[in-house]
Every structure is written in structure tokens, then in C-alpha cells.
Amino acid sequence: MENFPIINLEKLNGDERANTMEMIKDACENWGFFELVNHGIPHEVMDTVDKMTKGHYKKCMEQRFKELVASKGLEAVQAEVTDLDWESTFFLRHLPTSNISQVPDLDGEYREVMRDFAKRLEKLAEELLDLLCENLGLEKGYLKNAFFGSKGPNFGTKVSNYPPCPKPDLIKGLRAHTDAGGIILLFQDDKVSGLQLLKDEQWIDVPPMRHSIVVNLGDQLEVITNGKYKSVMHRVIAQTDGTRMSLASFYNPGSDAVIYPAKTLVEKEAEESTQVYPKFVFDDYMKLYAGLKFQAKEPRFEAMKAMESDPIASA
């Protein structure tokens, strides 16, 4: 079995740069996922985020989740549950405007810690996009500009906890899906596992590792790279023991950004294939995705292509 790709970003600064860039390229082309170490976010910052997120769940979210489980009778289910996930979540928006000051039940220190963490993740996401540009032969800044729209990117964090589940064979922590957006940076629990990705028709565990950031590519990068890079199905398996923390930060195109395959990548592949991906406004894709998240991505791309060729439908 191939090893899950782990990239040491520090090695970009020395003799191993070329090899490290090749590892990133291989991960983007063949996995859609990789795990970063020595990524520049201080360990003490991550430890504080970890401690405060788990404390906030215990204090503000745990009891609500138990009441939800009881109200839906989930502990006694006998058949597979396919319409909900075994997770407790809230969402923080950072860009284009932050909602952190409006989210209820967060104490002042936690708000500040999350603001600081988000700024560091935003910087890392943009650094990664430029590394992808370099590997793709695109000019520096191409992907950031493609995401920009008129107001800049959408950037936010889904804060999730996956509590112990009595029936993990019947309820998923999070059902299988690809991510709709751009590039996703995940800070996950280093003890409780559960995240899996689909590769060669097999579910593979994404290993929990202290102080790492897991990166995965969303549907928009598949479109812009004309399929050279792929978004990959992934899911969270609920566990009988331990609560798994997950902070997934989504660096996505702006709502009015127009997404389409990069011209140079279409030209490079012209001999092998025609352009198979559509051109669309990101917000239109998100509206479609909202109802089809847990289904295959290909029909979503086909629906956007149909809108593209039918100006009345897209008006």
C-alpha cells in the first residue's frame, strides 16, 4: 500500500526543493490530499486552538448534541442513517468580512485566538496556491487571482466535533463527498482518527499527526486545472471512543468569481483531450452543490456545462 503523502515544507528552502515540489505535484495528481509538517504555524498557536476548541465544545456544544441525539432517537437506530451526520459544528467566516464577533457563546480570548489562526491559515493557503501554480506552469498569483472575484476570496472555518457514537456502522460522522471550493486546510485531532479518502476504490485513513495541517483540493481546482488535479471523495467514520476535533478552513473563490480551465492547461492537453470542464460563476455552482453535496461531482459539472450552453437557463 502506498504511503499517505507527508510534505515537509521546510525542505522547500534547501537542496531538496525540487524533490519536495515533485512530492506536492504527485499528491495533487494522484491523491487530492497531503499532510503538511513544518508549515510555519507555531506549535503553541495550534496547541491553544486545540485546547480552546475542545473546551468550548465541552462547555457550550456537548449538551446540545446529546439533546439532539435524544430527540431524534439516534442511539437506538437499527438501520443505516443516510440523511444526517454524527457531528456538532459551527462556522466562522473570515473573508470577505468576518462574523467572529457575532457568533454566540465564544469568549473574547477564543475569538482572538481564532482570528489570529485564520490569518496564519490564509497566508499558508495563498503560499500553497502559488506552489501549485509553479508545478502547473502557471504564473505566480494565477490561482489567487482566479479566486478573487470583485471582493476577494471567501474564507471560513467549519469547527466540528465528532463525539463517541454507539452505532458507527449505521451513522457516519460525515457522509462521503468532495469539497465544492478551492483549497482546504484541516487542523484535526492528533489522537482520535476517522477521516478517510477514496483512492483506487479503497477507503484510506488520513493519519492523525500532531501539529500537522492536512490539505485537500476542492472541485474548483479540478476545473481550473482542467482535470490535471482532482477533488477526491472523503468521509468521517464515527468512533465509539473519544471525541474527534476538526477545524476545516476553506479558501474558496469569491461568490462572483468566474471559474474556468486555465487556457495554458487546456492548450497543453489539446492533443490528448478537449476541454471537458465548464465555465461558471462560483455562486451558481454553490447553489447547485447545496442540494447535491453527498452525490458524485460529475453530474454537477455536467449541469454547469448545460447552463453554460443554454443562456436562458443561466440568465
Order of alpha helices (4+ residues) and beta strands (2+ residues): beta-alpha-beta-alpha-alpha-beta-alpha-alpha-beta-beta-beta-beta-beta-beta-alpha-beta-beta-beta-alpha-beta-alpha-alpha-alpha
